[in-house]
Amino acid sequence: MSKILIGIIVAMSLGGYIYYNFTVVPMINKLEEQSKVILAQDLRDQEQKAAIAAITENFEKTSKALQGQQVQNEIYQGQMTEYLDVFRRHNLGKLASAKPGLVEKKINNGTKEVFNAIQNDSVRISTLND
C-alpha cells in the first residue's frame, strides 16, 4: 500500500510539475509581455499628451498674436483711409502751386513721420524673435 501511495504522490508531483511548466509558466511569461506592452503604451500616451499640450499652448499663443495683429491691421486700415481721404479732399497740385513753401514743409514732415513709423515697426518686428 505504501508503494501505491508513493506512486500516487510521485505521479501527482510529476503531473503538477508538467501542469506548472506548460500552463502556469507560459501564462506568467504572457502576463510579463503584456505588462511591458502596457508600460510602453502608457509611456507613449504620456508623450502624446505632452505633445498635445505643447501644440495647444503654441496654438493659443499664435491665436492671441494673430488677434493682436488683426486689431493693429484695423488701426492701420483706419489711418490709411484717413490719409487717403485727405488726398481726395485736396488738390495738392493746385495747393502746391499757390503755396509751395507750406505744402513742401507739410509733405516733408509727413514723409518723415511715415519713415520714422516704418523704422520703428521694422525694429519692433526684428526684435520679436529675440
C-alpha positions as protocol buffer text, in pm:
chain_id: "A"
residue {
  index: 1
  type: MET
  ca { x: 0 y: 0 z: 0 }
}
residue {
  index: 2
  type: SER
  ca { x: 282 y: 237 z: 74 }
}
residue {
  index: 3
  type: LYS
  ca { x: 423 y: 171 z: -274 }
}
residue {
  index: 4
  type: ILE
  ca { x: 91 y: 269 z: -426 }
}
residue {
  index: 5
  type: LEU
  ca { x: 77 y: 580 z: -209 }
}
residue {
  index: 6
  type: ILE
  ca { x: 433 y: 673 z: -306 }
}
residue {
  index: 7
  type: GLY
  ca { x: 346 y: 608 z: -674 }
}
residue {
  index: 8
  type: ILE
  ca { x: 37 y: 831 z: -647 }
}
residue {
  index: 9
  type: ILE
  ca { x: 241 y: 1106 z: -480 }
}
residue {
  index: 10
  type: VAL
  ca { x: 513 y: 1080 z: -748 }
}
residue {
  index: 11
  type: ALA
  ca { x: 250 y: 1078 z: -1026 }
}
residue {
  index: 12
  type: MET
  ca { x: 70 y: 1379 z: -878 }
}
residue {
  index: 13
  type: SER
  ca { x: 401 y: 1562 z: -831 }
}
residue {
  index: 14
  type: LEU
  ca { x: 501 y: 1487 z: -1189 }
}
residue {
  index: 15
  type: GLY
  ca { x: 156 y: 1595 z: -1309 }
}
residue {
  index: 16
  type: GLY
  ca { x: 178 y: 1915 z: -1106 }
}
residue {
  index: 17
  type: TYR
  ca { x: 526 y: 1985 z: -1242 }
}
residue {
  index: 18
  type: ILE
  ca { x: 413 y: 1931 z: -1602 }
}
residue {
  index: 19
  type: TYR
  ca { x: 97 y: 2140 z: -1546 }
}
residue {
  index: 20
  type: TYR
  ca { x: 306 y: 2420 z: -1391 }
}
residue {
  index: 21
  type: ASN
  ca { x: 566 y: 2420 z: -1672 }
}
residue {
  index: 22
  type: PHE
  ca { x: 317 y: 2400 z: -1960 }
}
residue {
  index: 23
  type: THR
  ca { x: 34 y: 2611 z: -1821 }
}
residue {
  index: 24
  type: VAL
  ca { x: 141 y: 2844 z: -1542 }
}
residue {
  index: 25
  type: VAL
  ca { x: 486 y: 2942 z: -1674 }
}
residue {
  index: 26
  type: PRO
  ca { x: 355 y: 3040 z: -2023 }
}
residue {
  index: 27
  type: MET
  ca { x: 78 y: 3244 z: -1857 }
}
residue {
  index: 28
  type: ILE
  ca { x: 333 y: 3421 z: -1638 }
}
residue {
  index: 29
  type: ASN
  ca { x: 551 y: 3494 z: -1945 }
}
residue {
  index: 30
  type: LYS
  ca { x: 247 y: 3619 z: -2135 }
}
residue {
  index: 31
  type: LEU
  ca { x: 149 y: 3846 z: -1844 }
}
residue {
  index: 32
  type: GLU
  ca { x: 505 y: 3984 z: -1827 }
}
residue {
  index: 33
  type: GLU
  ca { x: 497 y: 4059 z: -2201 }
}
residue {
  index: 34
  type: GLN
  ca { x: 159 y: 4223 z: -2170 }
}
residue {
  index: 35
  type: SER
  ca { x: 278 y: 4436 z: -1878 }
}
residue {
  index: 36
  type: LYS
  ca { x: 576 y: 4552 z: -2089 }
}
residue {
  index: 37
  type: VAL
  ca { x: 339 y: 4641 z: -2373 }
}
residue {
  index: 38
  type: ILE
  ca { x: 112 y: 4827 z: -2134 }
}
residue {
  index: 39
  type: LEU
  ca { x: 406 y: 5021 z: -1990 }
}
residue {
  index: 40
  type: ALA
  ca { x: 522 y: 5112 z: -2341 }
}
residue {
  index: 41
  type: GLN
  ca { x: 169 y: 5223 z: -2430 }
}
residue {
  index: 42
  type: ASP
  ca { x: 147 y: 5432 z: -2113 }
}
residue {
  index: 43
  type: LEU
  ca { x: 478 y: 5599 z: -2195 }
}
residue {
  index: 44
  type: ARG
  ca { x: 358 y: 5666 z: -2550 }
}
residue {
  index: 45
  type: ASP
  ca { x: 32 y: 5810 z: -2416 }
}
residue {
  index: 46
  type: GLN
  ca { x: 220 y: 6040 z: -2178 }
}
residue {
  index: 47
  type: GLU
  ca { x: 443 y: 6162 z: -2460 }
}
residue {
  index: 48
  type: GLN
  ca { x: 141 y: 6222 z: -2682 }
}
residue {
  index: 49
  type: LYS
  ca { x: -39 y: 6413 z: -2407 }
}
residue {
  index: 50
  type: ALA
  ca { x: 270 y: 6630 z: -2354 }
}
residue {
  index: 51
  type: ALA
  ca { x: 295 y: 6694 z: -2728 }
}
residue {
  index: 52
  type: ILE
  ca { x: -75 y: 6782 z: -2749 }
}
residue {
  index: 53
  type: ALA
  ca { x: -40 y: 7019 z: -2454 }
}
residue {
  index: 54
  type: ALA
  ca { x: 258 y: 7190 z: -2619 }
}
residue {
  index: 55
  type: ILE
  ca { x: 75 y: 7220 z: -2950 }
}
residue {
  index: 56
  type: THR
  ca { x: -235 y: 7358 z: -2778 }
}
residue {
  index: 57
  type: GLU
  ca { x: -29 y: 7615 z: -2587 }
}
residue {
  index: 58
  type: ASN
  ca { x: 151 y: 7718 z: -2906 }
}
residue {
  index: 59
  type: PHE
  ca { x: -182 y: 7743 z: -3089 }
}
residue {
  index: 60
  type: GLU
  ca { x: -325 y: 7966 z: -2815 }
}
residue {
  index: 61
  type: LYS
  ca { x: -20 y: 8194 z: -2825 }
}
residue {
  index: 62
  type: THR
  ca { x: -39 y: 8211 z: -3204 }
}
residue {
  index: 63
  type: SER
  ca { x: -412 y: 8286 z: -3191 }
}
residue {
  index: 64
  type: LYS
  ca { x: -358 y: 8570 z: -2943 }
}
residue {
  index: 65
  type: ALA
  ca { x: -75 y: 8712 z: -3154 }
}
residue {
  index: 66
  type: LEU
  ca { x: -292 y: 8689 z: -3466 }
}
residue {
  index: 67
  type: GLN
  ca { x: -579 y: 8868 z: -3291 }
}
residue {
  index: 68
  type: GLY
  ca { x: -337 y: 9144 z: -3189 }
}
residue {
  index: 69
  type: GLN
  ca { x: -214 y: 9170 z: -3547 }
}
residue {
  index: 70
  type: GLN
  ca { x: -573 y: 9190 z: -3674 }
}
residue {
  index: 71
  type: VAL
  ca { x: -650 y: 9474 z: -3432 }
}
residue {
  index: 72
  type: GLN
  ca { x: -332 y: 9654 z: -3537 }
}
residue {
  index: 73
  type: ASN
  ca { x: -420 y: 9597 z: -3904 }
}
residue {
  index: 74
  type: GLU
  ca { x: -763 y: 9753 z: -3847 }
}
residue {
  index: 75
  type: ILE
  ca { x: -594 y: 10056 z: -3690 }
}
residue {
  index: 76
  type: TYR
  ca { x: -360 y: 10086 z: -3988 }
}
residue {
  index: 77
  type: GLN
  ca { x: -652 y: 10050 z: -4229 }
}
residue {
  index: 78
  type: GLY
  ca { x: -834 y: 10331 z: -4049 }
}
residue {
  index: 79
  type: GLN
  ca { x: -527 y: 10554 z: -4062 }
}
residue {
  index: 80
  type: MET
  ca { x: -478 y: 10478 z: -4430 }
}
residue {
  index: 81
  type: THR
  ca { x: -841 y: 10567 z: -4501 }
}
residue {
  index: 82
  type: GLU
  ca { x: -797 y: 10897 z: -4317 }
}
residue {
  index: 83
  type: TYR
  ca { x: -481 y: 10983 z: -4510 }
}
residue {
  index: 84
  type: LEU
  ca { x: -633 y: 10888 z: -4845 }
}
residue {
  index: 85
  type: ASP
  ca { x: -939 y: 11096 z: -4760 }
}
residue {
  index: 86
  type: VAL
  ca { x: -714 y: 11400 z: -4710 }
}
residue {
  index: 87
  type: PHE
  ca { x: -568 y: 11349 z: -5057 }
}
residue {
  index: 88
  type: ARG
  ca { x: -919 y: 11310 z: -5207 }
}
residue {
  index: 89
  type: ARG
  ca { x: -1042 y: 11633 z: -5048 }
}
residue {
  index: 90
  type: HIS
  ca { x: -747 y: 11846 z: -5153 }
}
residue {
  index: 91
  type: ASN
  ca { x: -596 y: 11919 z: -5490 }
}
residue {
  index: 92
  type: LEU
  ca { x: -229 y: 11904 z: -5393 }
}
residue {
  index: 93
  type: GLY
  ca { x: -108 y: 12020 z: -5731 }
}
residue {
  index: 94
  type: LYS
  ca { x: -314 y: 12339 z: -5715 }
}
residue {
  index: 95
  type: LEU
  ca { x: -223 y: 12398 z: -5349 }
}
residue {
  index: 96
  type: ALA
  ca { x: 150 y: 12339 z: -5419 }
}
residue {
  index: 97
  type: SER
  ca { x: 139 y: 12596 z: -5700 }
}
residue {
  index: 98
  type: ALA
  ca { x: -35 y: 12851 z: -5480 }
}
residue {
  index: 99
  type: LYS
  ca { x: 165 y: 12796 z: -5157 }
}
residue {
  index: 100
  type: PRO
  ca { x: 479 y: 12591 z: -5234 }
}
residue {
  index: 101
  type: GLY
  ca { x: 655 y: 12659 z: -4902 }
}
residue {
  index: 102
  type: LEU
  ca { x: 359 y: 12547 z: -4692 }
}
residue {
  index: 103
  type: VAL
  ca { x: 298 y: 12232 z: -4894 }
}
residue {
  index: 104
  type: GLU
  ca { x: 667 y: 12135 z: -4904 }
}
residue {
  index: 105
  type: LYS
  ca { x: 700 y: 12170 z: -4526 }
}
residue {
  index: 106
  type: LYS
  ca { x: 386 y: 11961 z: -4457 }
}
residue {
  index: 107
  type: ILE
  ca { x: 482 y: 11692 z: -4708 }
}
residue {
  index: 108
  type: ASN
  ca { x: 838 y: 11670 z: -4572 }
}
residue {
  index: 109
  type: ASN
  ca { x: 709 y: 11644 z: -4213 }
}
residue {
  index: 110
  type: GLY
  ca { x: 452 y: 11381 z: -4312 }
}
residue {
  index: 111
  type: THR
  ca { x: 712 y: 11181 z: -4503 }
}
residue {
  index: 112
  type: LYS
  ca { x: 947 y: 11198 z: -4204 }
}
residue {
  index: 113
  type: GLU
  ca { x: 670 y: 11068 z: -3975 }
}
residue {
  index: 114
  type: VAL
  ca { x: 593 y: 10782 z: -4212 }
}
residue {
  index: 115
  type: PHE
  ca { x: 961 y: 10685 z: -4243 }
}
residue {
  index: 116
  type: ASN
  ca { x: 1003 y: 10701 z: -3864 }
}
residue {
  index: 117
  type: ALA
  ca { x: 695 y: 10481 z: -3818 }
}
residue {
  index: 118
  type: ILE
  ca { x: 829 y: 10231 z: -4072 }
}
residue {
  index: 119
  type: GLN
  ca { x: 1166 y: 10228 z: -3899 }
}
residue {
  index: 120
  type: ASN
  ca { x: 1006 y: 10177 z: -3556 }
}
residue {
  index: 121
  type: ASP
  ca { x: 789 y: 9896 z: -3690 }
}
residue {
  index: 122
  type: SER
  ca { x: 1092 y: 9735 z: -3853 }
}
residue {
  index: 123
  type: VAL
  ca { x: 1286 y: 9747 z: -3527 }
}
residue {
  index: 124
  type: ARG
  ca { x: 989 y: 9605 z: -3337 }
}
residue {
  index: 125
  type: ILE
  ca { x: 943 y: 9324 z: -3589 }
}
residue {
  index: 126
  type: SER
  ca { x: 1313 y: 9237 z: -3598 }
}
residue {
  index: 127
  type: THR
  ca { x: 1321 y: 9200 z: -3217 }
}
residue {
  index: 128
  type: LEU
  ca { x: 1016 y: 8970 z: -3198 }
}
residue {
  index: 129
  type: ASN
  ca { x: 1229 y: 8656 z: -3226 }
}
residue {
  index: 130
  type: ASP
  ca { x: 1481 y: 8767 z: -2963 }
}
